[in-house]
Amino acid sequence: MVRTGTPAGVVDKLAKDIARVLAAPDMRDWLAKHGADPMSMTQPEFAHFVVSESENAVRIAKSRRDQTSVKCELHIAKLC
């Protein structure tokens, strides 16, 4: 994630560099060893993923709020 207004060229370079690092076999092995499962996504796919996961987390927390004192709110900036 980057700040709103980050130049497209910078965003593209970051996305390509991160994808290259995550594709490296030693990095994939290290991540797997530590319980991570890296996923390759386009920027719109990632934005959708973040919103979806956030909504799921709020839904789960709200379903448990009778048993906890957690206040559930969802504040997501425009990602697309």
C-alpha positions as CSV (number, residue, x, y, z in Angstrom):
1,M,0.0,0.0,0.0
2,V,1.1,3.5,-0.8
3,R,-0.2,6.9,-0.2
4,T,-2.9,8.3,-2.3
5,G,-1.3,10.4,-5.1
6,T,1.8,8.3,-5.4
7,P,3.0,8.6,-9.0
8,A,1.9,5.6,-11.1
9,G,5.5,4.9,-12.1
10,V,6.5,4.5,-8.5
11,V,3.5,2.3,-7.8
12,D,4.3,0.1,-10.8
13,K,8.0,-0.2,-9.9
14,L,7.1,-1.2,-6.3
15,A,4.6,-3.8,-7.5
16,K,7.2,-5.3,-9.9
17,D,10.0,-5.3,-7.4
18,I,7.8,-6.9,-4.7
19,A,6.5,-9.5,-7.1
20,R,10.1,-10.3,-8.1
21,V,11.2,-10.7,-4.5
22,L,8.2,-12.9,-3.6
23,A,8.8,-15.1,-6.6
24,A,12.4,-15.9,-5.5
25,P,12.6,-19.6,-4.3
26,D,14.5,-18.8,-1.1
27,M,11.9,-16.1,-0.2
28,R,9.0,-18.5,-0.9
29,D,10.7,-21.2,1.2
30,W,11.3,-18.8,4.1
31,L,7.7,-17.5,4.0
32,A,6.3,-21.0,3.9
33,K,8.5,-22.0,6.8
34,H,6.9,-19.1,8.8
35,G,3.4,-19.9,7.8
36,A,2.9,-17.4,5.0
37,D,1.3,-18.0,1.6
38,P,2.3,-15.2,-0.7
39,M,-0.2,-14.4,-3.4
40,S,0.4,-12.6,-6.7
41,M,-2.3,-10.0,-7.4
42,T,-2.9,-7.0,-9.6
43,Q,-3.5,-3.7,-7.8
44,P,-7.3,-3.9,-8.3
45,E,-7.3,-7.5,-7.1
46,F,-5.3,-6.5,-4.0
47,A,-7.7,-3.6,-3.3
48,H,-10.6,-6.0,-3.5
49,F,-8.8,-8.5,-1.3
50,V,-8.1,-5.9,1.4
51,V,-11.7,-4.7,1.4
52,S,-13.1,-8.3,1.5
53,E,-10.8,-9.4,4.3
54,S,-11.6,-6.3,6.3
55,E,-15.4,-6.9,5.9
56,N,-15.0,-10.5,6.9
57,A,-13.0,-9.5,10.0
58,V,-15.8,-7.0,11.0
59,R,-18.5,-9.6,10.4
60,I,-16.7,-12.2,12.6
61,A,-16.1,-9.7,15.3
62,K,-19.7,-8.5,15.3
63,S,-20.9,-12.1,15.5
64,R,-18.8,-12.4,18.7
65,R,-19.6,-9.0,20.2
66,D,-22.1,-10.5,22.7
67,Q,-19.2,-12.4,24.3
68,T,-16.7,-9.5,24.2
69,S,-16.5,-5.8,24.7
70,V,-15.0,-5.2,21.2
71,K,-16.5,-2.3,19.3
72,C,-16.6,-3.1,15.5
73,E,-16.1,-0.4,12.9
74,L,-14.8,-0.5,9.4
75,H,-13.1,2.5,7.9
76,I,-11.6,1.8,4.5
77,A,-10.2,4.5,2.2
78,K,-11.0,4.4,-1.4
79,L,-8.6,1.7,-2.7
80,C,-9.5,1.6,-6.4
